[in-house]
């Protein structure tokens, strides 16, 4: 079981503002703020941002990918909309992904540093 994930960002202040908007759609809030790291979560920090001011933008083909669970389709859509409204880029709009599994409903975005972030929920499939 994974306890937490860390994401490197060039501008911690800008990334914090982006992730506050995006993660609030999934029920996360900023729980810890230190000079070079910020932690988000529901009860404890599960997603950390780490300042790496000298890093280059993440390459599109890097394979780095973080997926967060959403409570509903509406939460997936709110996550996606918040990302686009706050400097993120679309990497796959909200919708079903039957190629992954039945009931898989997700959206993919790139944060301002190029990190690939997904929100997923699992919906009942009528057969």
Phi, psi and omega per residue, in radians:
X1 nan 2.384 3.123
X2 -1.502 2.305 3.125
X3 -1.523 -0.774 3.135
X4 -2.771 2.890 3.139
X5 -2.281 2.481 3.085
X6 -2.012 2.444 3.128
X7 -2.139 2.273 3.088
X8 -1.430 2.388 3.132
X9 -2.385 2.587 -3.129
X10 -1.359 -0.708 -3.094
X11 -2.109 1.771 -3.044
X12 -1.090 -0.684 3.131
X13 -1.098 -0.845 3.140
X14 -1.143 -0.736 3.138
X15 -1.134 -0.673 3.113
X16 -1.075 -0.777 3.118
X17 -1.086 -0.761 3.114
X18 -1.048 -0.915 -3.067
X19 -1.217 -0.526 3.042
X20 -1.046 -0.777 -3.141
X21 -1.189 -0.794 -3.056
X22 -1.256 -0.794 -3.060
X23 -1.310 -0.394 3.096
X24 -1.089 -0.498 3.093
X25 -1.143 -0.339 -3.123
X26 -1.876 0.127 3.108
X27 1.515 0.175 3.100
X28 -1.564 2.662 3.003
X29 -2.430 2.842 3.102
X30 -1.268 2.126 -3.100
X31 -1.909 -0.494 -3.106
X32 -2.405 2.349 3.051
X33 -2.349 2.077 3.091
X34 -2.183 2.976 -3.081
X35 -1.000 -0.586 -3.081
X36 -2.134 0.161 -3.137
X37 -2.715 2.577 3.096
X38 -2.345 2.367 -3.124
X39 -2.017 2.346 3.121
X40 -2.050 2.602 3.076
X41 -3.115 -3.003 3.084
X42 -1.774 -0.792 3.101
X43 -2.118 -0.497 3.108
X44 -2.584 2.799 -3.110
X45 -1.123 2.042 3.130
X46 -1.874 -0.449 -3.132
X47 -2.247 2.094 -3.116
X48 -1.925 2.482 2.954
X49 -1.838 2.255 3.130
X50 -2.059 2.196 -3.125
X51 -1.175 2.190 3.052
X52 -2.407 1.245 -3.001
X53 -1.025 -0.414 -3.115
X54 -1.596 -0.008 -3.069
X55 -1.322 2.687 3.043
X56 -1.450 2.763 3.047
X57 -0.971 2.576 3.141
X58 -1.167 2.305 3.112
X59 -1.175 2.475 -3.115
X60 -1.028 -0.505 -3.100
X61 -1.780 0.418 -3.062
X62 -1.234 -0.454 -3.115
X63 1.506 -0.177 3.090
X64 -1.124 2.350 -3.024
X65 -2.811 2.239 3.071
X66 -2.121 2.275 3.120
X67 -2.024 2.285 -3.140
X68 -2.037 2.472 -3.112
X69 -1.381 2.347 3.079
X70 -1.926 2.682 -3.096
X71 -1.392 -0.357 -3.032
X72 -2.834 2.979 3.026
X73 -1.051 -0.686 -3.134
X74 -1.089 -0.672 3.108
X75 -1.176 -0.666 3.075
X76 -1.067 -0.796 -3.140
X77 -1.134 -0.710 3.131
X78 -1.142 -0.700 3.058
X79 -0.999 -0.876 -3.111
X80 -1.088 -0.836 -3.125
X81 -1.096 -0.726 3.129
X82 -1.114 -0.687 3.121
X83 -1.088 -0.816 -3.117
X84 -1.177 -0.592 -3.139
X85 -1.320 -0.235 -3.056
X86 -2.114 0.501 3.014
X87 1.702 0.041 3.086
X88 -1.478 2.976 3.137
X89 -2.121 2.518 3.092
X90 -1.168 2.342 3.063
X91 -2.291 0.268 3.133
X92 2.587 1.883 -3.043
X93 -1.173 2.863 3.107
X94 -1.002 2.366 3.101
X95 2.956 2.984 3.112
X96 -1.202 2.589 3.091
X97 -2.260 1.235 -3.085
X98 -1.088 -0.351 3.104
X99 -1.185 -0.331 3.100
X100 -1.568 -0.836 3.048
X101 -3.114 2.816 3.099
X102 -1.085 2.331 3.100
X103 1.449 0.005 -3.136
X104 -1.316 2.075 -3.110
X105 -2.241 2.092 -2.983
X106 -2.598 2.919 2.982
X107 -2.427 2.577 -3.124
X108 -2.157 2.406 3.084
X109 -2.390 2.862 2.959
X110 -1.963 2.280 3.072
X111 -1.306 3.040 -3.110
X112 -1.028 -0.332 3.085
X113 -1.615 -0.095 3.135
X114 1.723 -0.026 3.097
X115 -1.130 2.404 -3.126
X116 -1.616 2.102 -3.095
X117 -2.154 2.372 -3.124
X118 -2.150 2.572 2.932
X119 -2.091 2.332 -3.099
X120 -2.342 2.542 2.942
X121 -2.353 2.845 3.135
X122 -2.072 2.131 -3.057
X123 -1.907 2.729 3.107
X124 -1.229 2.296 3.123
X125 -1.791 2.133 3.119
X126 -1.451 2.355 -3.082
X127 -2.117 nan nan
